[in-house]
Amino acid sequence: MSAPVWDEAERIEAVARTAAAAEPFDLLVIGGGITGAAVLRDAASRGLRSLLVERADFASGTSSRSSKMIHGGLRYLGEGQFRVTAEACRERDRLVTLHPNLVRMTPFLFSSFEGGKVPPWQVRAAMLTYWAMAGFRASARFRMLDAEGARRFSPDFRREGFRTAAVYHDGQADDARLVLETVRNARALGAEALNHAEVTALVHEAGRVCGAIVRDRTTDRSFRVNAHTVVNAAGPSLERVRGFDHALPHPELRPAKGVHLVIRADRVRAEGAVTFDAEDGRHLFLAPWDDLSIIGTTDDFTDEVDEPVVTIDEVHYLLGAANAAFPGTALTTNDIVSVYAGVRPLVAPADASAPPSSVSREHQIYEDPSGLISAAGGKLTTHRAMGESLVDRALAGLPADRARAA
């Protein structure tokens, strides 16, 4: 089944259909990033009458400003987040199968250096564990490299203090295209999706959320949407939407900003992605992206939710770390083609002093007394599983006949 034509005329008709709808939607999804798109597709695949509204454009926020990786989360093993890694490995493999046009496997170089955080035995142990979590598939095998092998992989990579390295494979994806394809698939299954449609209030009856007031930002006209269940997938703006329902006694989200630099691929020679550590121990990477390379990423708590700013200090931090990892390249700001920053909607850690890199990427679902369901945390890689679990939770708020049908 192909998706309906998706142009401005169709959008106008979709807004009109939504505003005039006599029957409530089974599910109203707020947020047009990867999580909201996954919820919409999962709900539509179960035959639920579903609507997604996004106040800007689809994938205009964090879901187009990621590191472009569909990965199992090798570094999470060092944080003891084995469940996150196991789920991410499973979901990565599913996405490679489901979206071969959007997700591709890429070789990654993981190294150990004298004085570094990872001794040689841990490199091999991490690789074996990672392979095991991928079910010991042949395509997930790794190989150990000596200094000469690492030099062949990346002639510009640091040699001083080298001890050992391994090459393994993880995925890369066009994050924005993945969102659009997911929404498109949901529409082909009968769902509605409106961009530039902003929720300005939630509607309550008998203490329960039963819809929202939506403003069409292209015409400045507002209309009411009725729904049996409302899912808040607004990412870093999650608590803003929850604020329409009730005042939060304390923040439960701790957004973290990740800055990336984009340079020409020929400035650093590498057969694939290369991971390395900054002087402060932060795990960084350089990854190929067509004729460009992405260097990332910082990880700092932030209050910049809507339009995160890339500062010159953050640029210099990444350039300094990259020049230490690739000492002959002498990268400067003149080499930068572009910069961008995304904001991760992390769940606030119990320990307020915990650094962002140690905060679990496992998603968490909140259900408020009004029935509003919200999702925080998670990763691009695990969006499908998040969507499934959110729809499972939402079924409890549906009339019995609609829940049985799903």
C-alpha positions, 0 to 999 in steps of 0.5 A, spaced: 500 500 500 502 506 498 502 513 502 497 518 499 500 524 496 503 528 501 503 536 498 500 542 501 494 541 498 493 534 501 495 537 508 490 543 507 485 537 506 488 533 512 487 539 517 480 540 514 478 532 516 481 533 522 478 539 525 471 536 522 472 529 525 466 527 529 469 521 532 474 521 537 481 518 535 483 512 538 490 515 539 493 523 539 501 523 538 504 530 540 511 530 537 513 529 530 520 526 531 522 519 531 519 517 537 512 520 535 513 517 528 514 510 531 508 510 535 504 513 530 506 507 525 505 502 531 498 504 532 496 504 525 499 497 524 494 495 529 488 498 526 487 504 531 485 511 528 491 515 530 493 522 529 500 525 530 501 533 530 508 536 530 508 544 531 514 545 526 516 540 521 517 533 522 524 531 524 526 538 525 528 537 532 533 532 535 531 527 530 535 530 524 541 533 529 543 526 531 550 522 530 546 519 525 548 512 528 544 506 529 548 502 534 548 497 539 551 502 544 558 499 545 560 504 550 554 503 554 557 496 556 563 500 560 557 504 564 554 497 566 548 498 561 547 491 559 540 491 558 540 498 553 546 495 549 542 488 548 536 491 546 539 496 541 543 490 538 537 487 537 533 493 534 539 495 530 539 488 526 531 489 525 532 496 522 538 494 517 533 488 515 527 493 515 530 499 512 536 497 507 535 503 503 536 508 509 540 504 514 547 501 512 553 498 516 559 501 517 566 499 520 568 502 526 575 502 529 576 501 537 583 502 540 587 502 546 593 506 548 598 507 553 595 511 559 588 510 556 581 508 560 581 501 556 587 496 557 588 491 551 584 486 554 578 490 555 578 491 548 577 484 546 572 483 552 568 488 549 568 485 542 566 478 545 560 481 549 558 485 543 558 480 538 555 475 543 549 480 544 548 480 536 547 473 537 554 471 534 552 472 527 557 472 522 556 479 520 557 482 527 564 479 527 570 483 529 577 482 528 583 485 532 588 489 529 596 491 530 599 497 529 600 496 522 593 494 521 590 500 525 595 505 520 592 501 514 585 503 517 586 510 518 593 513 516 592 519 520 590 516 526 595 517 532 600 512 533 604 514 539 602 509 545 598 505 541 597 498 544 591 494 540 585 495 536 579 492 533 574 493 527 567 492 528 561 494 525 555 498 527 549 502 523 549 509 520 542 512 518 539 518 515 535 520 521 531 525 518 529 520 512 528 515 517 522 519 521 519 521 514 519 514 512 516 512 518 510 517 518 509 515 511 508 508 512 503 510 518 499 514 513 499 508 508 496 504 514 491 510 515 494 514 520 493 522 519 499 526 520 500 534 521 506 538 521 506 546 523 500 544 528 502 546 535 498 543 541 496 550 545 492 546 551 490 539 553 482 538 553 480 534 560 473 531 562 472 528 568 479 529 570 481 525 564 485 528 558 481 527 552 484 531 547 487 537 545 487 544 542 491 545 536 493 551 532 495 551 525 501 555 524 500 556 517 493 560 518 493 561 525 486 558 526 485 553 532 481 547 532 479 541 538 482 534 537 478 529 541 482 522 542 481 516 547 488 517 549 494 522 548 501 520 548 506 525 549 512 524 544 515 531 544 522 529 546 526 535 550 519 539 550 516 533 554 515 537 560 512 543 557 507 539 554 506 535 561 505 542 564 498 543 560 496 537 564 499 539 571 504 543 574 510 538 575 513 538 583 520 537 580 523 536 573 523 529 571 527 530 565 535 532 564 536 535 557 543 534 554 546 537 548 550 534 543 554 538 538 557 535 532 562 538 527 562 537 519 568 537 515 570 534 508 572 527 508 578 528 505 581 532 511 582 525 515 583 519 512 579 513 514 576 507 511 570 507 516 568 511 523 574 511 528 572 512 536 577 516 540 577 519 547 578 526 549 583 529 554 577 529 559 575 522 558 569 523 553 568 518 548 568 521 541 568 519 534 569 521 527 564 518 522 564 518 514 558 521 511 558 521 504 563 526 502 563 529 509 565 526 516 562 528 522 566 529 529 562 528 535 559 529 540 559 533 546 554 531 552 553 537 557 546 538 560 542 544 558 536 548 558 537 550 551 531 546 548 528 549 542 534 552 538 541 549 542 547 554 540 553 551 538 559 555 542 566 557 540 568 553 546 565 547 544 568 547 537 575 548 539 573 542 544 572 537 539 577 540 534 582 539 539 580 532 541 580 531 533 587 534 532 590 529 538 587 523 535 589 525 528 595 529 529 598 530 522 591 533 520 592 540 523 584 541 523 582 548 524 575 552 524 576 553 516 575 546 515 568 546 518 563 545 513 557 546 518 556 545 525 549 542 529 547 540 536 541 536 538 538 535 545 537 528 548 531 528 552 534 524 558 531 522 564 533 526 570 538 521 574 537 520 581 544 523 583 544 530 580 552 530 580 552 524 575 555 526 568 550 526 562 555 520 559 553 516 565 545 517 565 542 511 562 539 511 555 533 506 556 527 510 555 522 511 561 514 512 560 510 516 565 503 516 566 499 521 569 493 521 573 489 524 567 491 518 563 496 522 559 502 518 557 509 521 556 516 518 554 523 520 555 530 517 554 531 512 549 535 512 542 534 513 535 536 505 534 531 503 539 525 507 536 521 501 534 521 498 541 519 505 544 513 506 539 511 498 541 511 499 548 508 506 548 502 503 544 501 497 549 501 502 554 496 506 551 491 500 549 489 501 557 485 508 555 481 505 549 474 503 550 474 495 550 472 494 543 477 498 540 482 495 545 480 488 543 481 490 535 488 492 536 
